[in-house]
């Protein structure tokens, strides 16, 4: 298993290098170049030439690329044009918020999606199956921002069951340790702060979980149906194995391979930044930073966030490959 993991890690290196080339080329393809983008309306040929010299953009392209790689490895993405703060510091504050939101959304999506998909397959053609399929279609079709506003209006304004926005209550004096609001409340034993942060996660997490939930339900249902038609399931039944044993050892384990791929891809999407959800609920995470960076043409911030999103996708897909090896030992020898 260790050799399998090392092989996957080595395979990720050229992918990350190609991604760095793409981000580097994207910066050079900006209208007016990076210098023109940084100067904005103040760009004149003389100022652009001066800034190109200061940034080293008048050097050979290969030297520029290796210097760009050096800055990436040291975490030097420059300062944000919007806040004048180091971009890495901004990401350090925003990333825990998106991770908390994504983890909560995945708990909803996976915790409900796999059981619902399995039950829909088990009772194929019955009312539960039809309702599940209808629900998944609605979940995919309804825009995330619209659902967010509906949940916010009903449960935050009308019923006043959940907070409408933010990560924690404005007047709450909570101790910050890791910038993970729930975890900080647990570590410092400030249980009111932990509960408040968890309560603020419910509505945005439900909003964010709708599409992953619908996709996981559909993939789980289709995968379980495929496995139920396999010869080894009929063989297991003919041997007299009980239904619980067949479901646990044969059906679910074999059906989890495509489901794990789906979960991995959805995780990459969530961690890449839930732009609309974070905007609706004023949840200052990576998606909020990305939307603000686009509005203000904050290219240093966008460069870092694009590269971060690409790295997240590569790492998540690598973890999916490793999970394949854990679920199906035959994958390890391929």
Phi, psi and omega in degrees: 000323180297318178297322179297316180294317180297320179298319178293323178296318180293325179291337181284337185297308179298329177296316179295324178294319178297320178297321178295323177296318181296317179295319178299317179292324178299319179298321182284344181268000179296146177303120182083000181078174180303322181296316178297323179293319180292321182282331179065230183291343181275003185289122170234158180307321181291315180294322178297317179296319180295315181291324175301320179291318180296319181278354181078020183278357175265005179272167177304147188299325181291322177295318178300318182295316181291327174292322176299316177299319180299318178293323178296315182294332178267359179076021181265095178255009180082190180258146177293138177288334183280318186248350184064009177270154175304135183299322181297325177293319178300315180295322179299327177280324187274326185300317178302324179297315180292323179296315178300314181296318181292319179296316179296319178296320178293325177300316177296313187293313182284317182297328177263326188293313182293311177299319180294318178297319179294315180294323178296321178289320182294323179252048183303133178084355180265183185299318181298318179296314181295319178295322180295315179298317178298317180297321179292323177297318178295319181299324179280325187282326184286126178299143184299317183294325179293315178298321179299316179293324179295312179298320180296318181292316185285308190269338180261319184266307183289305185271341179056039179271329183230155175292151186275334185199170176083176178262329178212163179298143186299321184271006184279124180266086184257142179280132180258126179239305185246356186072002168270107191300316180293313181297320179299320178296324179287316182296321181270001181059029172267082191293331177293323178291318179296316180294319180297317179295320178295321180294326178290340183278338192300303184296311178297325179292319176298319178298313183290334186277349189298311182291311175303321179299313180297318181293316181295320178299313182295316181293319179297315180300311181296320181293318179295319178298320178297317182292321181298336180270000182285155181295325184291338175289317177296323178296317179298320179293321181293335178281352178091014178293143180289155181300318177301321179292318180296316180296316186286312188274329189248311186287301186296317184296318180286333180281346186283343182299303177294331179293319180295324175298315180298316180298319179298315179295319178293326176297317177299320178295317182293313182290336178294347177120112179273082190300306186292317181297315181293328176292314183299318185260011179050046183260105191280083176242201181296320179298320178296316177299318181296314180297318179294322178295322178292317180299321187259006182054046182272084188292323175301319178293316181297320178302313181294319183290322177297315179294320178298315179299320179294317179296320179300316179299316180296315182294320180295318178295326176294319177295326176296317177300319179293322178295327174304313181297328179285321181284316183235103182301340180294334181294329186295334185264002181278000000 
